[in-house]
Amino acid sequence: MIYPNPANQFINVELSQLEEIRINIIDATGKLLISKGCNSVMNEIDISEFPKGIYLVQVTSKKGNTIRKIMKY
């Protein structure tokens, strides 16, 4: 689960169980802005420096790949 959406300062990536993941934040042009390895159920990502717009949050684990859109206001 990724929340809040829309977001201003931080987004939270919450997992249903503990597993090793990689979180990528990608802008509308396809540029990779953040790539962060995480190993906890609750992961907070600071997006306060990003300009307003739409971003993709890609969460990759051994189970697969999930992509969600978020809006920064």
HUKAJO-V640397 format. One record per pair of residues at least 24 apart in sequence whose ideal C-beta (glycine too) atoms are under 8 Angstrom apart, sorted by the first residue. I is the first residue (numbers start at 1). J is the second residue. Records with the same first field share a line. If there is no record, write none. Layout:
I: J / J
//
This chain:
2: 57 / 59 / 68 / 70
5: 68 / 69 / 70 / 71
6: 70 / 71 / 72 / 73
7: 47 / 70 / 71 / 72 / 73
8: 47 / 48 / 72 / 73
9: 46 / 47 / 48
10: 44 / 45 / 46 / 47 / 48
11: 44 / 45 / 47 / 57 / 70
12: 42 / 43 / 44 / 45
13: 38 / 42 / 43 / 44 / 45 / 57 / 59
14: 41 / 42 / 43
15: 40 / 41 / 42 / 43
16: 41
17: 41
19: 61 / 62 / 63
20: 61 / 62
21: 59 / 60 / 61
22: 59 / 60 / 61
23: 57 / 58 / 59
24: 56 / 57 / 58 / 60
25: 50 / 55 / 56 / 57 / 58
26: 55 / 56 / 58
27: 53 / 55 / 56
28: 53 / 54 / 55
47: 72
//
